[in-house]
Amino acid sequence: MAAGTREALLQTAETLMRTRGYTAFSYADLAEAVGIRKASIHHHFPTKEDLGQVIVEAYLVRLRIELERIHIQHRHVIGRLESFFQIFRSSADGGLLPLCGALAAERAVLPPKLQQLTHQFFDMQLTWLTRILSEGIDLGEITEGSGAKDKAFLLLSLLEGSCFINWATKGKAPLNPSVIQVIAQHA
């Protein structure tokens, strides 16, 4: 049962981080949601920072695997970008903020290790997007415009921002995949 409890804690805590924020949930909230005592949480994760670190590190691994899958599965840059968009779309459709965006909103009050992981999270995405967009520019699939690095920043900003607006409007401003074409043709 311990492994099942640990997984339930991780899944529930990630959802709380993506719906309330890191600082807005407590071990008491987590214990109630999972149906265990707070002492059981401390057995698995002595501190909230330990819990947060495990969640973000696991998410980084999942994201890295997903980005590799996208790169292998799609030959064309637009297909890769559309699949990247779907990561954000599925979060929004599930009523969740992107984990890195939710953490970034609280960056100033996060423990140092979580600040570092949040930075790493964005850096991973921006590096991947820059590489994909550079390939697209080299192949003529994407206009060069302001360059791959600027386009990567703009795309990630639009996706993260769109998720927050969607969240604030309770889904009345859904993410639109046309953002990919806007970035692809952006000067």
One Martini backbone bead per residue (centre of mass of N, CA, C, O) as a GRO file, in nm:
protein
  187
    1MET     BB    1   0.053   0.065  -0.014
    2ALA     BB    2   0.284   0.272  -0.015
    3ALA     BB    3   0.308   0.314  -0.321
    4GLY     BB    4   0.013   0.408  -0.357
    5THR     BB    5   0.034   0.647  -0.166
    6ARG     BB    6   0.259   0.798  -0.305
    7GLU     BB    7   0.112   0.837  -0.576
    8ALA     BB    8  -0.135   0.983  -0.462
    9LEU     BB    9   0.024   1.220  -0.351
   10LEU     BB   10   0.151   1.317  -0.615
   11GLN     BB   11  -0.107   1.359  -0.781
   12THR     BB   12  -0.257   1.545  -0.583
   13ALA     BB   13  -0.037   1.762  -0.549
   14GLU     BB   14  -0.023   1.844  -0.843
   15THR     BB   15  -0.312   1.938  -0.866
   16LEU     BB   16  -0.290   2.153  -0.646
   17MET     BB   17  -0.065   2.316  -0.785
   18ARG     BB   18  -0.256   2.352  -1.061
   19THR     BB   19  -0.510   2.497  -0.884
   20ARG     BB   20  -0.370   2.666  -0.627
   21GLY     BB   21  -0.081   2.613  -0.548
   22TYR     BB   22   0.182   2.568  -0.349
   23THR     BB   23   0.102   2.770  -0.101
   24ALA     BB   24  -0.229   2.680  -0.098
   25PHE     BB   25  -0.128   2.408   0.027
   26SER     BB   26  -0.153   2.140   0.253
   27TYR     BB   27  -0.120   1.857   0.432
   28ALA     BB   28  -0.415   1.862   0.516
   29ASP     BB   29  -0.533   1.868   0.232
   30LEU     BB   30  -0.393   1.610   0.135
   31ALA     BB   31  -0.500   1.415   0.346
   32GLU     BB   32  -0.798   1.453   0.275
   33ALA     BB   33  -0.784   1.377  -0.031
   34VAL     BB   34  -0.651   1.082   0.030
   35GLY     BB   35  -0.717   0.957   0.328
   36ILE     BB   36  -0.498   1.055   0.545
   37ARG     BB   37  -0.246   1.118   0.746
   38LYS     BB   38  -0.001   1.344   0.794
   39ALA     BB   39   0.215   1.142   0.892
   40SER     BB   40   0.219   0.983   0.622
   41ILE     BB   41   0.342   1.204   0.454
   42HIS     BB   42   0.606   1.240   0.620
   43HIS     BB   43   0.711   0.960   0.552
   44HIS     BB   44   0.748   1.030   0.239
   45PHE     BB   45   0.751   1.364   0.305
   46PRO     BB   46   0.896   1.560   0.528
   47THR     BB   47   0.855   1.792   0.312
   48LYS     BB   48   0.721   2.003   0.089
   49GLU     BB   49   0.975   2.035  -0.078
   50ASP     BB   50   1.014   1.738  -0.137
   51LEU     BB   51   0.751   1.702  -0.286
   52GLY     BB   52   0.791   1.919  -0.505
   53GLN     BB   53   1.052   1.805  -0.623
   54VAL     BB   54   0.941   1.532  -0.718
   55ILE     BB   55   0.726   1.644  -0.906
   56VAL     BB   56   0.907   1.815  -1.095
   57GLU     BB   57   1.109   1.598  -1.177
   58ALA     BB   58   0.896   1.408  -1.302
   59TYR     BB   59   0.788   1.614  -1.507
   60LEU     BB   60   1.053   1.653  -1.660
   61VAL     BB   61   1.070   1.365  -1.759
   62ARG     BB   62   0.800   1.359  -1.909
   63LEU     BB   63   0.865   1.592  -2.099
   64ARG     BB   64   1.116   1.477  -2.232
   65ILE     BB   65   0.971   1.231  -2.351
   66GLU     BB   66   0.758   1.391  -2.513
   67LEU     BB   67   0.957   1.550  -2.692
   68GLU     BB   68   1.083   1.301  -2.821
   69ARG     BB   69   0.823   1.185  -2.940
   70ILE     BB   70   0.755   1.423  -3.119
   71HIS     BB   71   1.014   1.423  -3.288
   72ILE     BB   72   0.974   1.133  -3.401
   73GLN     BB   73   0.665   1.140  -3.501
   74HIS     BB   74   0.746   1.420  -3.646
   75ARG     BB   75   0.871   1.560  -3.936
   76HIS     BB   76   0.724   1.823  -3.902
   77VAL     BB   77   0.720   2.120  -3.743
   78ILE     BB   78   0.419   2.175  -3.717
   79GLY     BB   79   0.353   1.904  -3.581
   80ARG     BB   80   0.527   1.955  -3.333
   81LEU     BB   81   0.386   2.216  -3.241
   82GLU     BB   82   0.102   2.094  -3.216
   83SER     BB   83   0.182   1.890  -2.997
   84PHE     BB   84   0.275   2.096  -2.794
   85PHE     BB   85   0.005   2.238  -2.770
   86GLN     BB   86  -0.149   1.984  -2.651
   87ILE     BB   87  -0.034   1.998  -2.371
   88PHE     BB   88  -0.190   2.258  -2.298
   89ARG     BB   89  -0.475   2.173  -2.379
   90SER     BB   90  -0.505   1.933  -2.181
   91SER     BB   91  -0.478   2.098  -1.929
   92ALA     BB   92  -0.711   2.294  -1.977
   93ASP     BB   93  -0.930   2.071  -2.017
   94GLY     BB   94  -0.853   1.965  -1.708
   95GLY     BB   95  -0.824   2.232  -1.519
   96LEU     BB   96  -0.515   2.311  -1.568
   97LEU     BB   97  -0.223   2.431  -1.504
   98PRO     BB   98   0.075   2.483  -1.577
   99LEU     BB   99   0.323   2.400  -1.379
  100CYS     BB  100   0.533   2.621  -1.450
  101GLY     BB  101   0.335   2.859  -1.426
  102ALA     BB  102   0.243   2.817  -1.135
  103LEU     BB  103   0.530   2.847  -1.018
  104ALA     BB  104   0.610   3.123  -1.139
  105ALA     BB  105   0.388   3.287  -0.982
  106GLU     BB  106   0.566   3.187  -0.700
  107ARG     BB  107   0.878   3.223  -0.704
  108ALA     BB  108   0.943   3.418  -0.457
  109VAL     BB  109   0.822   3.174  -0.243
  110LEU     BB  110   1.004   2.963  -0.319
  111PRO     BB  111   1.211   2.738  -0.288
  112PRO     BB  112   1.515   2.721  -0.430
  113LYS     BB  113   1.481   2.446  -0.577
  114LEU     BB  114   1.211   2.528  -0.720
  115GLN     BB  115   1.326   2.764  -0.872
  116GLN     BB  116   1.530   2.601  -1.035
  117LEU     BB  117   1.324   2.404  -1.168
  118THR     BB  118   1.158   2.622  -1.308
  119HIS     BB  119   1.383   2.721  -1.486
  120GLN     BB  120   1.442   2.446  -1.620
  121PHE     BB  121   1.166   2.412  -1.747
  122PHE     BB  122   1.179   2.656  -1.939
  123ASP     BB  123   1.449   2.590  -2.073
  124MET     BB  124   1.364   2.326  -2.204
  125GLN     BB  125   1.144   2.446  -2.386
  126LEU     BB  126   1.309   2.668  -2.529
  127THR     BB  127   1.524   2.483  -2.648
  128TRP     BB  128   1.337   2.304  -2.813
  129LEU     BB  129   1.192   2.523  -2.976
  130THR     BB  130   1.443   2.645  -3.106
  131ARG     BB  131   1.528   2.390  -3.256
  132ILE     BB  132   1.269   2.349  -3.419
  133LEU     BB  133   1.260   2.632  -3.552
  134SER     BB  134   1.536   2.613  -3.689
  135GLU     BB  135   1.462   2.379  -3.869
  136GLY     BB  136   1.226   2.528  -4.009
  137ILE     BB  137   1.398   2.751  -4.131
  138ASP     BB  138   1.602   2.570  -4.287
  139LEU     BB  139   1.346   2.426  -4.449
  140GLY     BB  140   1.109   2.653  -4.497
  141GLU     BB  141   0.854   2.624  -4.284
  142ILE     BB  142   0.971   2.888  -4.156
  143THR     BB  143   0.996   3.197  -4.085
  144GLU     BB  144   1.246   3.385  -3.966
  145GLY     BB  145   1.240   3.667  -3.881
  146SER     BB  146   1.337   3.697  -3.543
  147GLY     BB  147   1.378   3.407  -3.482
  148ALA     BB  148   1.384   3.124  -3.294
  149LYS     BB  149   1.412   3.239  -3.007
  150ASP     BB  150   1.180   3.446  -3.021
  151LYS     BB  151   0.961   3.244  -3.107
  152ALA     BB  152   0.977   3.064  -2.860
  153PHE     BB  153   0.902   3.277  -2.653
  154LEU     BB  154   0.631   3.356  -2.778
  155LEU     BB  155   0.493   3.081  -2.771
  156LEU     BB  156   0.517   3.023  -2.469
  157SER     BB  157   0.374   3.279  -2.379
  158LEU     BB  158   0.103   3.222  -2.519
  159LEU     BB  159   0.041   2.952  -2.383
  160GLU     BB  160   0.059   3.035  -2.090
  161GLY     BB  161  -0.135   3.278  -2.107
  162SER     BB  162  -0.381   3.123  -2.215
  163CYS     BB  163  -0.414   2.945  -1.967
  164PHE     BB  164  -0.474   3.177  -1.768
  165ILE     BB  165  -0.719   3.290  -1.914
  166ASN     BB  166  -0.882   3.031  -1.915
  167TRP     BB  167  -0.887   3.009  -1.608
  168ALA     BB  168  -1.019   3.293  -1.543
  169THR     BB  169  -1.275   3.219  -1.756
  170LYS     BB  170  -1.359   2.920  -1.741
  171GLY     BB  171  -1.316   2.841  -2.064
  172LYS     BB  172  -1.396   3.104  -2.258
  173ALA     BB  173  -1.068   3.091  -2.359
  174PRO     BB  174  -0.960   2.897  -2.565
  175LEU     BB  175  -0.732   2.729  -2.708
  176ASN     BB  176  -0.554   2.807  -3.018
  177PRO     BB  177  -0.389   2.657  -3.289
  178SER     BB  178  -0.324   2.922  -3.461
  179VAL     BB  179  -0.064   3.007  -3.312
  180ILE     BB  180   0.131   2.849  -3.490
  181GLN     BB  181   0.095   3.018  -3.752
  182VAL     BB  182   0.174   3.284  -3.635
  183ILE     BB  183   0.465   3.201  -3.567
  184ALA     BB  184   0.553   3.087  -3.844
  185GLN     BB  185   0.485   3.392  -3.982
  186HIS     BB  186   0.652   3.560  -3.810
  187ALA     BB  187   0.866   3.848  -3.833
   0.00000   0.00000   0.00000
